[in-house]
Structure formats: structure tokens, C-alpha cells
Amino acid sequence: MEQENTNSTQPQSGNNAGFDFKNLPKSAIVTAVICGIGIIGVFLPWVTADLGFLGSYSVSGVHSTWGWLSLLGFAGAAGSVLFGSQMNLPEALNKNLPLYCGGGALLFTGVALVQVFGGSGSYGYGGVHAGFGIYVTLLAAVALLLVGLKVIKL
């Protein structure tokens, strides 16, 4: 008679069911969508330069340090709300991480916007002005900060 091998390589704990979107609270989904909009905004044009007869040139946020830092802020907040229970972070940090990341993304995007304007009014330097993406990222960062501060109730 052959005996079956009862020693399997599969883990036996019930906690490895994987990620399930159905069990997420609606506030986590809305926060993740806000973060997704902010991440998309980083890839849109942040700076547009009018070069006269040469045409115009756009630069996205991923071409700057401030854009990458904003991207990391949004990714951190999204990771916190989506995978926070699986990361084994302290409860206070996991609860407030979207607030911290939203504040950081707002700071980084705001610094980039001030650099574009350069103190010369609302037109920027000559033919250089802020692009659509920096405003999308800025609004998403403000929304994330307001959600983290519980001004916007989800």
C-alpha cells in the first residue's frame, strides 16, 4: 500500500487568501482613487514653454525631483489605505499616513508651482507657465489632505 504524502509545501494558515477589493471600506477606495488621480497628474505636463517659432515644449512632473516626491507621497497614501492592514504598521501611523502623505504631496507640488512662477507674477518666466498636470496634482493633494484631516467625511 502506498501512503499519501501529507507534508505539503502550501502554507496552512487562513490569512493568505490574497487581496480582496470587496472587503475594502468605501473610504479606502475613494482615497485610492484620489491618489490615482494625483499619480496621473504627475505624468501630465507640469511646465509648458512657448519657444516662439520653435513651437511649445511641455515637461511632466516625473522630470523633476518635486514630481517624484509627490508621486511617492500619493503611492504611500494609496498603499496605506489599500494594504495597511497587511503591512503591520502601528495603528496610529496607519490611520494618519494618508494625512502625512497628502501634506507632503501638497508641499512638494506647491514648491514646484512656486518655482515655475518664479516670483514674476502669474505668467512665469517669459513664455514658461504652469501646465495642466501640476494643477491636477495640486488639487488631488489638497483633496487627500482634506480627507486625512477628516474635513471631507467618507
C-alpha positions as CSV (number, residue, x, y, z in Angstrom):
1,M,0.0,0.0,0.0
2,E,1.1,3.5,-0.8
3,Q,0.9,6.2,1.7
4,E,-0.1,9.7,0.6
5,N,2.4,12.4,1.4
6,T,0.7,14.7,3.9
7,N,3.6,17.1,4.0
8,S,2.6,19.8,1.5
9,T,4.5,23.0,0.6
10,Q,1.4,25.1,0.7
11,P,1.0,27.3,3.8
12,Q,-1.8,26.2,6.0
13,S,-2.8,29.5,7.6
14,G,-6.0,31.1,6.5
15,N,-4.5,34.6,6.3
16,N,-3.1,34.0,2.8
17,A,-6.3,34.5,1.0
18,G,-4.9,37.4,-1.1
19,F,-6.2,40.9,-1.6
20,D,-9.9,41.3,-1.9
21,F,-11.4,44.6,-3.1
22,K,-14.9,43.6,-1.9
23,N,-13.8,43.8,1.8
24,L,-12.4,47.4,1.4
25,P,-14.3,50.2,3.0
26,K,-15.6,52.8,0.6
27,S,-13.4,55.5,2.2
28,A,-10.3,53.5,1.3
29,I,-11.5,53.2,-2.3
30,V,-12.2,56.9,-2.6
31,T,-8.8,57.7,-1.1
32,A,-7.1,55.3,-3.5
33,V,-8.9,57.0,-6.4
34,I,-7.8,60.4,-5.2
35,C,-4.2,59.1,-5.1
36,G,-4.6,57.6,-8.6
37,I,-5.7,61.0,-9.9
38,G,-2.6,62.6,-8.2
39,I,-0.3,60.0,-9.7
40,I,-1.8,60.5,-13.2
41,G,-1.3,64.3,-12.7
42,V,2.4,63.7,-12.1
43,F,2.7,62.3,-15.6
44,L,0.8,65.2,-17.2
45,P,2.6,68.4,-18.3
46,W,3.7,70.4,-15.3
47,V,5.6,73.1,-17.2
48,T,4.9,74.4,-20.7
49,A,7.3,76.7,-22.5
50,D,6.4,78.7,-25.6
51,L,9.5,78.9,-27.7
52,G,8.2,81.2,-30.4
53,F,8.8,79.9,-33.9
54,L,10.2,76.7,-32.5
55,G,6.8,75.8,-31.0
56,S,6.0,74.8,-27.4
57,Y,7.6,72.3,-25.2
58,S,6.0,70.5,-22.2
59,V,7.7,68.8,-19.3
60,S,5.9,66.4,-17.0
61,G,6.3,66.1,-13.2
62,V,8.4,63.0,-13.5
63,H,11.2,65.1,-14.9
64,S,11.7,66.9,-11.6
65,T,12.6,65.9,-8.1
66,W,9.4,67.5,-6.7
67,G,7.3,65.4,-9.1
68,W,8.9,62.2,-7.9
69,L,8.4,63.1,-4.3
70,S,4.8,63.9,-5.0
71,L,4.4,60.6,-6.7
72,L,5.9,58.8,-3.7
73,G,3.5,60.7,-1.4
74,F,0.5,59.5,-3.4
75,A,1.8,56.0,-3.7
76,G,2.4,55.8,0.1
77,A,-1.1,57.0,0.8
78,A,-2.6,54.6,-1.6
79,G,-0.5,51.7,-0.2
80,S,-1.6,52.7,3.3
81,V,-5.3,52.6,2.6
82,L,-5.2,49.5,0.4
83,F,-2.7,47.4,2.2
84,G,-2.4,49.0,5.6
85,S,-3.8,46.0,7.5
86,Q,-1.3,43.7,5.9
87,M,1.8,45.9,6.5
88,N,1.7,45.5,10.3
89,L,2.3,49.2,10.9
90,P,1.3,50.8,14.3
91,E,-2.4,51.7,14.2
92,A,-1.8,55.4,14.8
93,L,0.7,55.6,11.9
94,N,-1.5,53.5,9.5
95,K,-4.5,55.7,10.3
96,N,-2.6,59.0,9.8
97,L,-0.4,58.0,6.9
98,P,-2.8,59.4,4.2
99,L,-2.7,62.8,6.1
100,Y,1.1,62.8,6.2
101,C,1.5,61.7,2.6
102,G,-1.2,64.2,1.4
103,G,0.6,67.0,3.2
104,G,3.9,66.0,1.7
105,A,2.5,65.8,-1.8
106,L,0.9,69.2,-1.3
107,L,4.2,70.7,-0.1
108,F,6.2,69.2,-3.0
109,T,3.7,70.2,-5.7
110,G,3.4,73.7,-4.2
111,V,7.2,74.2,-4.2
112,A,7.2,73.1,-7.9
113,L,4.5,75.6,-8.7
114,V,6.3,78.4,-6.9
115,Q,9.4,77.5,-8.9
116,V,7.5,77.7,-12.2
117,F,6.1,81.1,-11.4
118,G,9.5,82.2,-10.0
119,G,8.0,85.2,-8.3
120,S,7.3,87.1,-11.5
121,G,3.6,87.1,-11.4
122,S,1.1,84.7,-12.8
123,Y,2.8,84.3,-16.1
124,G,6.0,82.6,-15.1
125,Y,9.4,83.3,-16.7
126,G,8.7,84.8,-20.2
127,G,7.0,82.1,-22.2
128,V,7.2,79.5,-19.3
129,H,4.0,78.7,-17.5
130,A,2.5,76.0,-15.3
131,G,0.9,73.1,-17.2
132,F,-2.4,71.3,-16.6
133,G,-0.8,68.4,-14.7
134,I,0.6,70.5,-11.8
135,Y,-2.9,71.8,-11.1
136,V,-4.4,68.3,-11.2
137,T,-1.7,67.1,-8.8
138,L,-2.2,70.1,-6.6
139,L,-5.9,69.5,-6.4
140,A,-5.5,65.8,-5.6
141,A,-3.0,66.6,-2.9
142,V,-5.5,69.1,-1.3
143,A,-8.3,66.6,-1.5
144,L,-6.1,63.9,0.1
145,L,-5.1,66.3,2.8
146,L,-8.7,67.2,3.5
147,V,-9.6,63.6,3.6
148,G,-6.8,62.9,6.1
149,L,-7.9,65.8,8.2
150,K,-11.4,64.5,8.2
151,V,-12.8,67.7,6.7
152,I,-14.2,65.6,3.9
153,K,-16.1,62.8,5.6
154,L,-16.1,59.5,3.7
